[in-house]
Amino acid sequence: MNLTNQRRLAAEILGVGQNRIWIDPEKTSDVEIAITRAEIRKLIDDKVIKAQALVSTSRYRARLLSAKKKKGRRIGPGTKKGKKNSVISEKTIWMNRIRSLRKKLVDMREKRIITVNTYRTLYRKAKGGEFRSIAELDRYINEQRLRRRSFG
């Protein structure tokens, strides 16, 4: 039972590839008799011959992953690619650091923990990159005894 010609004709009529043609296994004898295009069209109308749906990549796993990422999962250090600076730029890191240091210095000046002169020197040192964090700034102030002396 050779149905290659019928399969070829059906593929041409339906406008799909030959591999996508489905022939009803119970009615193969009817398909074998059909030779002309008209007979093949009749079999297509009778649903003996069909074009199968396109098989494409399933999106199920992709949807699961995107849902997890939307929740904030899967973003740990093992996921990140590139150097440390490619995740957060050096400029952004610097801006965050200098802003927090300056905020701390202004706060200390307003609360009169340090003098205005000390504030200026520490501000310049911070700008020069001497302090990596607020903790280091505090440590420096304590070591150098730059806190204003309180009376009473």
N, C-alpha and C positions, 0 to 999 in steps of 0.2 A: 504494500500500500504506500505509494509515493505521492505525497501531497505538496511537493515543492512548487509546482506550477500554480496550483490553486492558492497557495500561500503568497506567492509572488503577485498574482492578480489582485488578491484581497488587499495586500499592502499598498499597491498602486491606487486602488479605488479609495481606500480609507486615508491615504496620504501619510502612512507611518512606515516604520521599518519592518522587515519580515519577521524579526525576532519578537515583535510585539503582537503578532497575530495569534489569537487563541481560537482553536477549532474544537468544537464539542466532541469529546472522545466517543460518545455514544452514537453520533451521527456521521462518523467518518466515511461510511459507505455512500451517503448522500453527497458528501463533499467530493469524493473520488469520482463520481459520475459527472459533476459539474465541470464544464470545460470553458464555456464562454463567460464573458464579463457579466452578461445579463443574469446568468445562472448564479454567479458568485454574489451579485447584488441582491438577488432574491434570498440567498442564504444569510446574507448580512441583515436583511430586513427581518428574517425569521429568527434572528439571534443565534444562529448556529455558528457563525463566524463573528468574532468581536476583536476590537483593538484594546489591548490591555493598557492600563494607566501607566504613566511614566513612573519609574521607581527612582526616587531621589533620596538624598541624605536626610535622615531623620533629624528633626530639630529638638527632640525631647531632651537630650542631654544638654544641649546648648541653653535651652530655657531654664533647666534646673540650675546650671552654673550661673546664669545671669541673675536669677532670683537670689541665689546665695550672695553674689557680689553686691546686689542692691541692698541686702541686709547688712553688708559690711564685713562679710566673711572673705577668706581667701586673699587677704592683702598683707600677710605677714612678711617678714624679711626674706623668707625663702622664695616668695613670688616675685620680688623686685629684681629687675635686671639692670645691669650697668653699674657704674661707680656710685658711691654714696652721694656725690654731688648731682648725679643725674636724676635722683628721686626728688630731692629738695636742693635748689641751687645754693651756691655759697653765698650769693648776695642775699637771698631770703633768710638764710641762717644768720648772717651778719645783722640784717635789719631787725630781726626778732631779738637778738642778743643786745644790741646797742639801745634799742627802745626800752627794753626791760631795765637795763642798767641806768639809763637816764631817768626813767620814772622813779626808780629807787633813790637816786641821788636827789632829785627834786623833793621827794617825800621826806628824806632825811633833813634836807635844808629847811623845809617848811616846819618840821617838827622841832627844829633847832637842835638836832642831834650833832650836826656838823656846822662849822662856820662857813661863811660865804667864800672865804679864801680857800678853805679846804675843798669846798664844793667845786670851785673852779679848777683846782689842780687835779682832783679826781675825775672831773669831766674830761679834761684833756687826756689823762691817762687812759680813760675808757675809750676815747676816740682813737688813741694810738694802739688799741688792742691789747692792753695790759691785763685786762680781766676777762676770763672766759665765762664767768657766771656771776650771779648775785652773791652766791656763797663765797666765791673768791674775793669779791669786793669787800664783803663783811670781814673776811679773814684779814685782808690787808689793812682795813681801818683799825681793827683790834691790835694787830701787830705793831703798827706805827703809832698807836695811841692818838688817833685823830678825832676821837669822840670829844665833844664839848664837855667840859667838867661841870657837873651840876652842883650847886650849893644848896644845902638845906635838905 
